[in-house]
Amino acid sequence: MNKQILPKVQFDLLFGNSNDYVYFMEKVGEDYKYLYLNTPSTQLLSEDAIGKKMTEILDEKHYKCIINNYNLAIETIKQVNYEDYQYLASEVKKYETSVLPIFNENETYILAITKEISFERDLQDKYLFMRSIFFNTFLSTVLVSSDGRLLEANPQFLNDFNLDIEDVRWQYFSELPIVSSQNADQFKQLLEEACKGTNLTSKLLTFVDKKGKIRSFTTTFSPIFQNNEESVVVGVFVILQEITDFIQKEKELKSTTNGLMNLKYAINNAADMSFTDINGTIIDVNDRFIEQTGYSREELIGSSHQIINSRFHSKEFFQNLWDTIKKGKVWRGEICNRTKYGGMYWVDTTIIPLLDEDGKIQQYMSVHYNITQKKRMITELRNIEHMFKMINDNTNDLIVITNEDGIILYASSAYTRKLGYSVDELLGQFYTKVLSTESKELWNDELLDIENHVNSKLELIHTAKNGETIWTECNYTVVHDYVRKRGIQIIMVAREITERKKMENQLLFLAYHDSLTQLPNRRYIQKEFPFLVEDANARNKSIAVLYVDGDNFKEINDQHGHEVGDEFLYQFGRALQSSVRSNDLVVRIGGDEFAILLTGLVKNEKKRDKQLKQIVDRIKETLQTGWDISHQHFSPTSSIGVSFYPDHGTKLEELLHLADRALYDVKTISKNNYKIYEE
């Protein structure tokens, strides 16, 4: 008869069609030998791996990590999960392996299941990525809430105005010492307009720096929308580009008699400049303009700005520009140009009509500030917002944001697809609304100590609207709520693991049950015996340990073969189980040997012996009735040795040993009988 704990047939039934990599291995010394592989793992290692040791198949850097985790599972006698990464074909792949130790007498086995899991940047990574975009720029940048409070500022801004972020965070921006009273109202009006969803560019504002100096900036207001819904603005990025030198030099030069030439000279080092006649033909440029465009002075003079036209803007855009300056008005806006070598760049442009003594336009002076980096930053921010929306709309993970009380502030569309709830049904509700009864208690306990758990992982059971349940593995991060100064928010990503939990339950059953008879095994009673003893002591009861051996089983194997022998053992186990009470425990020890634990017996010896005899007689009757296998009828007998807790011992192994000695005495005298151990 095959005594192996996991037959090849059963392994193939369980894992033959699995897409995961499954390995069944035997511990051999300090190494592990491959016994069975499913199809994916065979394709990975080849058929030649079966029967070989791990150190013969894998290189050292791989098998060391694997063996360490296998040894950990055996030492702790419990399942171990670990993750690792591999870099293949310019792609990072992430794997998760579940390792289950299996013990069978003096042999030790490992069942390992490896699956590839999606490798995505979590929400915290995306948040830090967004912050890094403006934290590393030379432009002064701040994040302002929709009600005008400063939420965040980059180092450049803090250094420019000698501010400490902890001192100014949550203050109204218009009330900061850097904002003058006349500029406070202007800033509020611009912020109010941006909060309506309008992008504002090239707005001139002045601030007071750390030395008390008034500095001028062109300012961009870029709204941030809630969940990419352009109807709700939750904050505004304010990006400042300084033009103090240009403004100052312009004021100084206007006081001179040759203002135009001095202005041209003064701002030559502060901006790209060009001069055109009334028809738009370039008549002069400064060195910065030449350097920026890549064209020589000779190539530019006599041409129009069409030479650097990127074709990004429409005809209507330029028509509006010309209509404005032809009326003698100053035009200000952002223009995308192209260098001689095809590179695109953005400039914040001011075009000033220059008038003669009669007030007629003679020339146009254009002042250009390169804002390419600022535009790139804004584009990246919008791309990130779009990416968030795509991820949330298409991921199968359940993404939710709650406050510290567990009230849902945001829920991804996966809650609709997987649980059947609409977003409106969840917003404002406690998160426990979508949890099972046992998970509600676990989540509430987690919330009580949430401020001490910056990052944490737990498993929760979610309940769909139709009552179905799914297991999830949840990772959450606790972050500060910018809207409420002392509040927090919990960002949680939950991934379904229902199939994994089913597999874990199957593996757990295999670990504590005999694969042939499906009865509990020796490990099971070793785990349960302390609880049976505790119950017996509390109720002042006794426990009988019966060691049962089938008579003449070897003859059945020899005459009819192992296949019939295996079926005989299965029927023998069922017969024993049907003969005892529901609170008793039937266990297969090995071969044709079984153990039965009779619980709740009285301690009075005469009454207890009577209880024992009634059960033994039922076993004999059931076995005598017998069963048919392959058209052969079997009516076996059995010999039984008995020991009692606490009369003969208090330890399981001790009681099994004494019952086995009593069994030996029975077999030496006569079979089909039972005997209680006598000292």
Secondary structure, 3 states (H helix, E strand, C coil): CCCCCCCHHHHHHHHCCCCCEEEEEEEECCEEEEEEECHHHHHHHCHHHCCCEHHHHCCHHHHHHHHHHHHHHHHHCCCEEEEEEEEECCEEEEEEEEEEEEEECCEEEEEEEEEEECCCCCHHHHHHHHHHHHHCCCCEEEEEECCCEEEEECHHHHHHCCCCHHHHCCCEHHHCCCCCHHHHHHHHHHHHHHCCCCCEEEEEEEEECCCCCEEEEEEEEEEEEECCEEEEEEEEEEEEEECHHHHHHHHHHHCCCCHHHHHHHHHHHCCEEEEEECCCEEEEECHHHHHHHCCCHHHHCCCEHHHHECCCCCHHHHHHHHHHHHCCCCEEEEEEEECCCCCEEEEEEEEEEEECCCCCEEEEEEEEEECHHHHHHHHHHHHHHHHHHHHHHHCCCEEEEEECCCEEEEECCHHHHHHCCCHHHHCCCEHHHHECHHHHHHHHHHHHCHHHCCEEEEEEEEECCCCCEEEEEEEEEEEECCCCCCCEEEEEEEEECHHHHHHHHHHHHHHHECCCCCCECHHHHHHHHHHHHHHHHHHCCEEEEEEEEECCHHHHHHHHCHHHHHHHHHHHHHHHHHHCCCCCEEEEEECCEEEEEEEEECCCHHHHHHHHHHHHHHHHHHHHHCEEECCEEECCCEEEEEEEECCCCCCHHHHHHHHHHHHHHHHHHCCCCEEECCC
